[in-house]
Amino acid sequence: MPAFTVSYSQALLALVRENGLRCDGVEVGPYFSLSQIKRAARELPGWKIELHASYLGLVPFTRHTLKNYLAVTDSRWISCHVRLISVLELRLALRWHIYLPINNPQRRKQGMIAAARRLQRWAPLPLILENMPCSHPRHQLEIDPQITSEILEATGCGLLLDLGHARVGAQYLGLAPQDYLDLLPLDKVRQIHVSGPRTRGDRLYDAHEALMQEDYALLEWTLARTDPQVVTLEYFRDRDALASQIEKIKAIL
């Protein structure tokens, strides 16, 4: 059975204090400070504190920061995003909703492969890569399952399969989520992220809301076809909603 971890949050801490809730660990990221992560370790004795590195390490000047995060966590690997757009393009999209077209896909793919290989040569732990969602049709290159598969094949990395991201990507490509997942190398799945996307206008987006019935069904479908070491619930909002999701995922696992 895979380990079951949950995003670190105040809602989780409330459940631990009030009900003695127990999971295998919590996942933290660079959006938490080092002092917050150290406090999490004190508040959750006996829990593994696992790092989702996100972008850390893919750019050489972030490796010192990554090293500091690895020193205060119990990570079994370094998990990073499959990122095909630049920091500037990402900032323009997130802050000002300016979506530049992604040109030269082969160059961008090779750039991601080169960045992953550099990190692998430096890293003290294995590297796994996470499939991405899509926030605009101009950025659909990031959800191309063939490109994601080619990057994983070229680098030998495992796959951090984010099912919320997959649902968003599938809709952009006009596919059922299961058909989209079948285009990814499911034999490379090492970890699964689950969270609930939501609709904005006529599009799904990566909302990190509570899981709905279709999310639980997709998790069960995926678990029947993969052998992950870890399943992680990425939810951090309402305490009661978190408790309900943890109970249902534990039953599935």
One Martini backbone bead per residue (centre of mass of N, CA, C, O) as a GRO file, in nm:
protein
  253
    1MET     BB    1   0.096   0.035   0.022
    2PRO     BB    2   0.080   0.352   0.006
    3ALA     BB    3   0.165   0.635   0.111
    4PHE     BB    4   0.006   0.900   0.316
    5THR     BB    5  -0.022   1.240   0.230
    6VAL     BB    6  -0.028   1.593   0.337
    7SER     BB    7  -0.078   1.903   0.339
    8TYR     BB    8   0.036   2.161   0.503
    9SER     BB    9  -0.178   2.288   0.775
   10GLN     BB   10  -0.403   2.422   0.993
   11ALA     BB   11  -0.623   2.211   0.947
   12LEU     BB   12  -0.447   1.969   1.017
   13LEU     BB   13  -0.363   2.051   1.303
   14ALA     BB   14  -0.649   2.050   1.419
   15LEU     BB   15  -0.697   1.744   1.379
   16VAL     BB   16  -0.464   1.644   1.550
   17ARG     BB   17  -0.545   1.782   1.821
   18GLU     BB   18  -0.853   1.677   1.834
   19ASN     BB   19  -0.823   1.357   1.690
   20GLY     BB   20  -0.543   1.219   1.624
   21LEU     BB   21  -0.444   1.238   1.355
   22ARG     BB   22  -0.311   1.003   1.096
   23CYS     BB   23  -0.025   1.004   0.892
   24ASP     BB   24   0.273   0.961   0.712
   25GLY     BB   25   0.261   1.273   0.616
   26VAL     BB   26   0.402   1.579   0.491
   27GLU     BB   27   0.374   1.847   0.257
   28VAL     BB   28   0.616   2.071   0.129
   29GLY     BB   29   0.731   2.402   0.029
   30PRO     BB   30   0.874   2.708  -0.082
   31TYR     BB   31   0.620   2.863   0.059
   32PHE     BB   32   0.788   2.779   0.296
   33SER     BB   33   0.969   2.823   0.553
   34LEU     BB   34   1.212   2.691   0.743
   35SER     BB   35   1.071   2.754   1.016
   36GLN     BB   36   0.799   2.623   0.946
   37ILE     BB   37   0.913   2.335   0.903
   38LYS     BB   38   1.030   2.300   1.185
   39ARG     BB   39   0.757   2.332   1.326
   40ALA     BB   40   0.618   2.091   1.193
   41ALA     BB   41   0.805   1.878   1.324
   42ARG     BB   42   0.715   1.949   1.616
   43GLU     BB   43   0.395   1.913   1.569
   44LEU     BB   44   0.480   1.620   1.404
   45PRO     BB   45   0.565   1.365   1.552
   46GLY     BB   46   0.664   1.101   1.329
   47TRP     BB   47   0.648   1.262   1.078
   48LYS     BB   48   0.693   1.307   0.755
   49ILE     BB   49   0.892   1.554   0.579
   50GLU     BB   50   0.804   1.652   0.256
   51LEU     BB   51   0.939   1.767  -0.049
   52HIS     BB   52   0.824   2.009  -0.290
   53ALA     BB   53   1.029   2.178  -0.507
   54SER     BB   54   0.931   2.243  -0.798
   55TYR     BB   55   1.184   2.469  -0.902
   56LEU     BB   56   1.405   2.371  -0.738
   57GLY     BB   57   1.725   2.326  -0.917
   58LEU     BB   58   1.679   2.391  -1.224
   59VAL     BB   59   1.820   2.640  -1.122
   60PRO     BB   60   2.130   2.688  -1.009
   61PHE     BB   61   2.073   2.935  -0.797
   62THR     BB   62   1.867   2.727  -0.620
   63ARG     BB   63   2.045   2.505  -0.474
   64HIS     BB   64   2.095   2.623  -0.196
   65THR     BB   65   1.800   2.626  -0.114
   66LEU     BB   66   1.748   2.325  -0.152
   67LYS     BB   67   1.955   2.227   0.055
   68ASN     BB   68   1.808   2.356   0.299
   69TYR     BB   69   1.542   2.194   0.267
   70LEU     BB   70   1.663   1.906   0.283
   71ALA     BB   71   1.778   1.943   0.582
   72VAL     BB   72   1.448   1.970   0.699
   73THR     BB   73   1.383   1.695   0.558
   74ASP     BB   74   1.241   1.353   0.439
   75SER     BB   75   1.320   1.302   0.154
   76ARG     BB   76   1.316   1.057  -0.121
   77TRP     BB   77   1.297   1.307  -0.321
   78ILE     BB   78   1.297   1.515  -0.611
   79SER     BB   79   1.032   1.743  -0.694
   80CYS     BB   80   0.941   1.860  -1.021
   81HIS     BB   81   0.864   2.053  -1.279
   82VAL     BB   82   0.740   2.065  -1.601
   83ARG     BB   83   0.915   2.332  -1.752
   84LEU     BB   84   0.853   2.539  -2.063
   85ILE     BB   85   0.857   2.810  -1.918
   86SER     BB   86   0.947   3.098  -1.819
   87VAL     BB   87   0.958   3.311  -1.563
   88LEU     BB   88   0.844   3.549  -1.722
   89GLU     BB   89   0.599   3.405  -1.848
   90LEU     BB   90   0.476   3.323  -1.578
   91ARG     BB   91   0.443   3.607  -1.456
   92LEU     BB   92   0.264   3.725  -1.675
   93ALA     BB   93   0.034   3.519  -1.633
   94LEU     BB   94  -0.022   3.543  -1.317
   95ARG     BB   95  -0.028   3.868  -1.287
   96TRP     BB   96  -0.134   3.978  -1.604
   97HIS     BB   97  -0.253   3.782  -1.820
   98ILE     BB   98   0.001   3.714  -2.009
   99TYR     BB   99   0.013   3.514  -2.315
  100LEU     BB  100   0.265   3.377  -2.459
  101PRO     BB  101   0.384   3.223  -2.711
  102ILE     BB  102   0.507   2.898  -2.771
  103ASN     BB  103   0.810   2.845  -2.904
  104ASN     BB  104   1.008   2.604  -2.988
  105PRO     BB  105   0.959   2.307  -2.853
  106GLN     BB  106   1.232   2.156  -2.880
  107ARG     BB  107   1.404   2.358  -2.721
  108ARG     BB  108   1.240   2.337  -2.458
  109LYS     BB  109   1.274   2.039  -2.411
  110GLN     BB  110   1.585   2.039  -2.403
  111GLY     BB  111   1.604   2.235  -2.164
  112MET     BB  112   1.466   2.047  -1.957
  113ILE     BB  113   1.660   1.811  -1.985
  114ALA     BB  114   1.917   1.966  -1.904
  115ALA     BB  115   1.819   2.056  -1.622
  116ALA     BB  116   1.771   1.772  -1.508
  117ARG     BB  117   2.061   1.664  -1.548
  118ARG     BB  118   2.202   1.869  -1.368
  119LEU     BB  119   2.048   1.793  -1.111
  120GLN     BB  120   2.129   1.494  -1.103
  121ARG     BB  121   2.438   1.546  -1.067
  122TRP     BB  122   2.388   1.704  -0.785
  123ALA     BB  123   2.194   1.525  -0.649
  124PRO     BB  124   2.120   1.320  -0.351
  125LEU     BB  125   1.856   1.251  -0.517
  126PRO     BB  126   1.607   1.162  -0.677
  127LEU     BB  127   1.420   1.241  -0.978
  128ILE     BB  128   1.100   1.393  -1.018
  129LEU     BB  129   0.818   1.460  -1.243
  130GLU     BB  130   0.560   1.702  -1.311
  131ASN     BB  131   0.270   1.744  -1.435
  132MET     BB  132   0.089   1.991  -1.606
  133PRO     BB  133  -0.108   2.242  -1.655
  134CYS     BB  134  -0.350   2.484  -1.788
  135SER     BB  135  -0.422   2.851  -1.858
  136HIS     BB  136  -0.376   2.846  -2.182
  137PRO     BB  137  -0.367   2.780  -2.515
  138ARG     BB  138  -0.062   2.891  -2.547
  139HIS     BB  139   0.025   2.652  -2.310
  140GLN     BB  140  -0.010   2.347  -2.429
  141LEU     BB  141   0.275   2.226  -2.424
  142GLU     BB  142   0.270   2.143  -2.110
  143ILE     BB  143   0.034   1.902  -2.185
  144ASP     BB  144   0.201   1.726  -2.362
  145PRO     BB  145   0.240   1.387  -2.343
  146GLN     BB  146   0.482   1.342  -2.531
  147ILE     BB  147   0.680   1.540  -2.405
  148THR     BB  148   0.674   1.428  -2.122
  149SER     BB  149   0.768   1.143  -2.204
  150GLU     BB  150   1.041   1.230  -2.334
  151ILE     BB  151   1.163   1.349  -2.078
  152LEU     BB  152   1.153   1.092  -1.905
  153GLU     BB  153   1.319   0.914  -2.096
  154ALA     BB  154   1.582   1.095  -2.115
  155THR     BB  155   1.621   1.106  -1.778
  156GLY     BB  156   1.483   0.870  -1.593
  157CYS     BB  157   1.237   0.973  -1.463
  158GLY     BB  158   0.993   0.999  -1.263
  159LEU     BB  159   0.639   1.027  -1.186
  160LEU     BB  160   0.440   1.302  -1.095
  161LEU     BB  161   0.099   1.253  -1.064
  162ASP     BB  162  -0.139   1.496  -1.147
  163LEU     BB  163  -0.483   1.480  -1.153
  164GLY     BB  164  -0.569   1.773  -1.178
  165HIS     BB  165  -0.389   1.840  -1.417
  166ALA     BB  166  -0.507   1.621  -1.604
  167ARG     BB  167  -0.794   1.732  -1.622
  168VAL     BB  168  -0.716   1.999  -1.747
  169GLY     BB  169  -0.559   1.893  -1.994
  170ALA     BB  170  -0.783   1.722  -2.118
  171GLN     BB  171  -0.981   1.950  -2.181
  172TYR     BB  172  -0.797   2.113  -2.373
  173LEU     BB  173  -0.776   1.838  -2.567
  174GLY     BB  174  -1.055   1.674  -2.571
  175LEU     BB  175  -1.036   1.467  -2.325
  176ALA     BB  176  -1.040   1.214  -2.135
  177PRO     BB  177  -0.869   1.152  -1.857
  178GLN     BB  178  -0.799   0.855  -1.926
  179ASP     BB  179  -0.685   0.912  -2.210
  180TYR     BB  180  -0.461   1.096  -2.115
  181LEU     BB  181  -0.318   0.898  -1.919
  182ASP     BB  182  -0.255   0.681  -2.146
  183LEU     BB  183  -0.022   0.887  -2.268
  184LEU     BB  184   0.127   0.814  -2.020
  185PRO     BB  185   0.387   0.677  -1.814
  186LEU     BB  186   0.260   0.479  -1.570
  187ASP     BB  187   0.523   0.310  -1.495
  188LYS     BB  188   0.661   0.594  -1.366
  189VAL     BB  189   0.502   0.610  -1.113
  190ARG     BB  190   0.565   0.743  -0.770
  191GLN     BB  191   0.348   0.980  -0.752
  192ILE     BB  192   0.039   1.125  -0.614
  193HIS     BB  193  -0.177   1.391  -0.689
  194VAL     BB  194  -0.460   1.539  -0.510
  195SER     BB  195  -0.723   1.753  -0.646
  196GLY     BB  196  -0.969   2.010  -0.698
  197PRO     BB  197  -1.106   2.120  -0.959
  198ARG     BB  198  -1.239   2.405  -1.144
  199THR     BB  199  -1.470   2.633  -1.280
  200ARG     BB  200  -1.391   2.892  -1.533
  201GLY     BB  201  -1.629   2.932  -1.707
  202ASP     BB  202  -1.526   2.678  -1.953
  203ARG     BB  203  -1.284   2.605  -1.746
  204LEU     BB  204  -1.049   2.436  -1.605
  205TYR     BB  205  -0.875   2.458  -1.285
  206ASP     BB  206  -0.615   2.478  -1.044
  207ALA     BB  207  -0.768   2.498  -0.718
  208HIS     BB  208  -0.747   2.320  -0.458
  209GLU     BB  209  -0.995   2.166  -0.391
  210ALA     BB  210  -1.223   1.962  -0.321
  211LEU     BB  211  -1.315   1.657  -0.367
  212MET     BB  212  -1.484   1.474  -0.604
  213GLN     BB  213  -1.619   1.202  -0.740
  214GLU     BB  214  -1.433   1.212  -0.998
  215ASP     BB  215  -1.167   1.207  -0.832
  216TYR     BB  216  -1.198   0.934  -0.693
  217ALA     BB  217  -1.238   0.769  -0.952
  218LEU     BB  218  -0.960   0.844  -1.077
  219LEU     BB  219  -0.789   0.727  -0.853
  220GLU     BB  220  -0.881   0.434  -0.880
  221TRP     BB  221  -0.803   0.399  -1.176
  222THR     BB  222  -0.498   0.463  -1.133
  223LEU     BB  223  -0.426   0.248  -0.913
  224ALA     BB  224  -0.489   0.004  -1.115
  225ARG     BB  225  -0.221   0.121  -1.311
  226THR     BB  226  -0.035   0.162  -1.057
  227ASP     BB  227   0.280   0.206  -0.828
  228PRO     BB  228   0.288   0.392  -0.581
  229GLN     BB  229   0.450   0.524  -0.293
  230VAL     BB  230   0.267   0.794  -0.312
  231VAL     BB  231  -0.009   0.978  -0.165
  232THR     BB  232  -0.134   1.320  -0.221
  233LEU     BB  233  -0.306   1.569  -0.048
  234GLU     BB  234  -0.397   1.894  -0.193
  235TYR     BB  235  -0.517   2.030   0.100
  236PHE     BB  236  -0.589   2.359   0.308
  237ARG     BB  237  -0.865   2.449   0.428
  238ASP     BB  238  -1.108   2.288   0.545
  239ARG     BB  239  -1.137   2.078   0.806
  240ASP     BB  240  -1.385   1.898   0.735
  241ALA     BB  241  -1.307   1.844   0.441
  242LEU     BB  242  -1.039   1.710   0.509
  243ALA     BB  243  -1.145   1.474   0.679
  244SER     BB  244  -1.319   1.346   0.456
  245GLN     BB  245  -1.090   1.295   0.249
  246ILE     BB  246  -0.909   1.119   0.421
  247GLU     BB  247  -1.112   0.892   0.469
  248LYS     BB  248  -1.158   0.817   0.167
  249ILE     BB  249  -0.863   0.759   0.086
  250LYS     BB  250  -0.807   0.540   0.291
  251ALA     BB  251  -1.023   0.347   0.177
  252ILE     BB  252  -0.895   0.318  -0.103
  253LEU     BB  253  -0.604   0.223   0.005
   0.00000   0.00000   0.00000
